[in-house]
Amino acid sequence: MANLNVAILGAQDYGKDLGKKGTTSDLAFYNLKKGQNTVTFIEPTRYPERLAPLFYAVSIAQKALLIVDQINPAFGESVIMLDCAGLRAGIVILRNYIAREQIAPLVKNTVVDGYEFLEDDKNVIRERFLSDVAAIGTVHDPGTGTMPVDHFFNVRGIGTVVLGSVAEGCIKKHDELMALPGGKAVQVRSIQKHDEDFDCACAGDRAGIALKGIEVDELDRGTILTNDKSIKQVSSITAKADLVKYWPAPLKEGMVLHIGHWMQFVPARIEAAKAEGDWHRTILTVKLDKMLVYRPGSKAVLTYPEGGKLRVVGTLDLP
């Protein structure tokens, strides 16, 4: 079974006509299944009033479905979030008589510039994403696996169950994992994908995993389950930041940004900001409210939720 995660941006409840509704919180999940191929659609239900759900939906996704009903600040912010997250594969649906020429200058030099345009036909969209799943093929198992947790709960007779999408590698039944930050040892008791039992879940799979060795009150959204020893956890970072060209002013000491990586959205206070020449490229030193977990060499998204019309600041190279 292969799975494709798709972020739906720009239209609330669009996913209800594409798949069966599943978990709902500040994110709504819709599941589409045909044979052994599955698509998981993710909508940020509390965006644009809250920025975090937009980041979460995009961070899970392998492809985007961008619905353009109107050209407004939320559209622009969504395009910039997609670009900062590096989500290069996607489909654009234009509605309300909006023409491609109207958005072309707004998405130029972003990942959205390379997206495919389709008509607003739910049957065509479903079949298109299902065909994309069929093209994924077998995921290579490197011997390690990493899954960020987005939901968790206690099930009577089973115990602690977490939901998430595997970010890297494969997680297998009976694997010994670390729950980060912290490093508590847990064991995988069982794995379900779309309500069926499996022995493993690999990159891109959406899975429910029953865990032994940890209680629900020890978990958080953003907890990382992994057996990859190269994954780091840090409480402060000094790294290069690239600010989006629309960001209006240099970053200053004392500002509180949020760093988004996997399912983490961590407050970070700027302790120093040093730029040589163009302030859109600066070396930031930040102190985190809680540990950030990441693979060295990856990128995070910098945001400023207290900002105005634009709250996406740029990207941060994680050392």
Secondary structure, 3 states (H helix, E strand, C coil): CEEEEEEEECCCCHHHHCCEEEEECCEEEEEEEECCEEEEEEEECCCCCCCHHHHHHHHHCCEEEEEECCCCHHHHHHHHHHHHHCCCCEEEEECCCCCHHHHHHHHCCCHHHHCEEECCCHHHHHHHHHHHHHCCCCCCCCCCEEEEEEEEEEECCCEEEEEEECCEEEEECCCEEEEECCCEEEEEEEEEECCEEECEEECCCEEEEEEECCCHHHCCCCCEEECCCCCEEEEEEEEEEEECCCCCCCCCCCCEEEEEECCEEEEEEEEEEECCCCCCEEEEEEEEEEEEEECCCCEEEEECCCCCCCCEEEEEECC
